[in-house]
Amino acid sequence: MNSRRLLDYETPQRPKRVSFLAKCNPKATRRSVVRKAVKSALVATVLWFVAGYFKPAIRADWRFTFPVWICSAVLAGAVCEWQVDSESL
């Protein structure tokens, strides 16, 4: 009876690139990524000392494990800020 197409009012969006370091958070800036990485490093440091207080065996190899722990926390914080939009949480 009616041969007109239905109108689609959604704005067409580009397909998102899917890769590890693709910027998926449109609000992320270099400054916000560094701020999130520093915050993650501070939280990881506090957790390290709390864990070391309750389990002294962790402190025995601190020259190797502490830098690895902090670098992992910095990387996780920076990637989280770069890729995860705060509105999606």
Contact map, one row per residue, 1 for C-alpha under 8 A:
11100000000000000000000000000000000000000000000000000000000000000000000000000000000000000
11110000000000000000000000000000000000000000000000000000000000000000000000000000000000000
11111000000000000000000000000000000000000000000000000000000000000000000000000000000000000
01111100000000000000000000000000000000000000000000000000000000000000000000000000000000000
00111110000000000000000000000000000000000000000000000000000000000000000000000000000000000
00011111000000000000000000000000000000000000000000000000000000000000000000000000000000000
00001111100000000000000000000000000000000000000000000000000000000000000000000000000000000
00000111110000000000000000000000000000000000000000000000000000000000000000000000000000000
00000011111000000000000000000000000000000000000000000000000000000000000000000000000000000
00000001111100000000000000000000000000000000000000000000000000000000000000000000000000000
00000000111110000000000000000000000000000000000000000000000000000000000000000000000000000
00000000011111000000000000000000000000000000000000000000000000000000000000000000000000000
00000000001111100000000000000000000000000000000000000000000000000000000000000000000000000
00000000000111110000000000000000000000000000000000000000000000000000000000000000000000000
00000000000011111000000000000000000000000000000000000000000000000000000000000000000000000
00000000000001111100000000000000000000000000000000000000000000000000000000000000000000000
00000000000000111110010000000000000000000000000000000000000000000000000000000000000000000
00000000000000011111010000000000000000000000000000000000000000000000000000000000000000000
00000000000000001111110000000000000000000000000000000000000000000000000000000000000000000
00000000000000000111110000000000000000000000000000000000000000000000000000000000000000000
00000000000000000011111000000000000000000000000000000000000000000000000000000010011000000
00000000000000001111111100000000000000000000000000000000000000000000000000000000001000000
00000000000000000000111111010000000000000000000000000000000000000000000000000000011000000
00000000000000000000011111000000000000000000000000000000000000000000000000000000011110000
00000000000000000000001111110000000000000000000000000000000000000000000000000000111111000
00000000000000000000001111110000000000000000000000000000000000000000000000000000000010000
00000000000000000000000011111000000000000000000000000000000000000000000000000000000010000
00000000000000000000001011111101100000000000000000000000000000000000000000000000110000000
00000000000000000000000000111111100000000000000000000000000000000000000000000000010000000
00000000000000000000000000011111110000000000000000000000000000000000000000000000000000000
00000000000000000000000000001111111000000000000000000000000000000000000000000000000000000
00000000000000000000000000011111111100000000000000000000000000000000000000000000100000000
00000000000000000000000000011111111110000000000000000000000000000000000000001110110000000
00000000000000000000000000000111111111000000000000000000000000000000000000000100000000000
00000000000000000000000000000011111111100000000000000000000000000000000000000000000000000
00000000000000000000000000000001111111110000000000000000000000000000000000001100100000000
00000000000000000000000000000000111111111000000000000000000000000000000011111100000000000
00000000000000000000000000000000011111111100000000000000000000000000000001000000000000000
00000000000000000000000000000000001111111110000000000000000000000000000000001000000000000
00000000000000000000000000000000000111111111000000000000000000000000000011011000000000000
00000000000000000000000000000000000011111111100000000000000000000000011011000000000000000
00000000000000000000000000000000000001111111110000000000000000000000000000000000000000000
00000000000000000000000000000000000000111111111000000000000000000000000000000000000000000
00000000000000000000000000000000000000011111111100000000000000000000110010000000000000000
00000000000000000000000000000000000000001111111110000000000000000000010000000000000000000
00000000000000000000000000000000000000000111111111000000000000000000000000000000000000000
00000000000000000000000000000000000000000011111111100000000000000000000000000000000000000
00000000000000000000000000000000000000000001111111110000000000000100000000000000000000000
00000000000000000000000000000000000000000000111111111000000000000000000000000000000000000
00000000000000000000000000000000000000000000011111111100000000000000000000000000000000000
00000000000000000000000000000000000000000000001111111111010000000000000000000000000000000
00000000000000000000000000000000000000000000000111111111111000000000000000000000000000000
00000000000000000000000000000000000000000000000011111111000000000000000000000000000000000
00000000000000000000000000000000000000000000000001111111000000000000000000000000000000000
00000000000000000000000000000000000000000000000000111111111000000000000000000000000000000
00000000000000000000000000000000000000000000000000111111111100000000000000000000000000000
00000000000000000000000000000000000000000000000000010011111100000000000000000000000000000
00000000000000000000000000000000000000000000000000110011111111000000000000000000000000000
00000000000000000000000000000000000000000000000000010011111111000000000000000000000000000
00000000000000000000000000000000000000000000000000000001111111000000000000000000000000000
00000000000000000000000000000000000000000000000000000000011111111000000000000000000000000
00000000000000000000000000000000000000000000000000000000011111111110000000000000000000000
00000000000000000000000000000000000000000000000000000000000011111110000000000000000000000
00000000000000000000000000000000000000000000000000000000000011111111000000000000000000000
00000000000000000000000000000000000000000000000000000000000011111111100000000000000000000
00000000000000000000000000000000000000000000000100000000000001111111110000000000000000000
00000000000000000000000000000000000000000000000000000000000001111111111000000000000000000
00000000000000000000000000000000000000000000000000000000000000011111111100000000000000000
00000000000000000000000000000000000000000001000000000000000000001111111110000000000000000
00000000000000000000000000000000000000001001100000000000000000000111111111000000000000000
00000000000000000000000000000000000000001000000000000000000000000011111111100000000000000
00000000000000000000000000000000000000000000000000000000000000000001111111110000000000000
00000000000000000000000000000000000010011001000000000000000000000000111111111000000000000
00000000000000000000000000000000000011011000000000000000000000000000011111111100000000000
00000000000000000000000000000000000010000000000000000000000000000000001111111110000000000
00000000000000000000000000000000000010010000000000000000000000000000000111111111000000000
00000000000000000000000000000000100110110000000000000000000000000000000011111111100000000
00000000000000000000000000000000110110000000000000000000000000000000000001111111110000000
00000000000000000000100000000000100000000000000000000000000000000000000000111111111000000
00000000000000000000000000000000000000000000000000000000000000000000000000011111111100000
00000000000000000000000010010001100100000000000000000000000000000000000000001111111110000
00000000000000000000101110011000100000000000000000000000000000000000000000000111111100000
00000000000000000000111110000000000000000000000000000000000000000000000000000011111110000
00000000000000000000000110000000000000000000000000000000000000000000000000000001111111011
00000000000000000000000111100000000000000000000000000000000000000000000000000000101111111
00000000000000000000000010000000000000000000000000000000000000000000000000000000000111111
00000000000000000000000000000000000000000000000000000000000000000000000000000000000011111
00000000000000000000000000000000000000000000000000000000000000000000000000000000000111111
00000000000000000000000000000000000000000000000000000000000000000000000000000000000111111
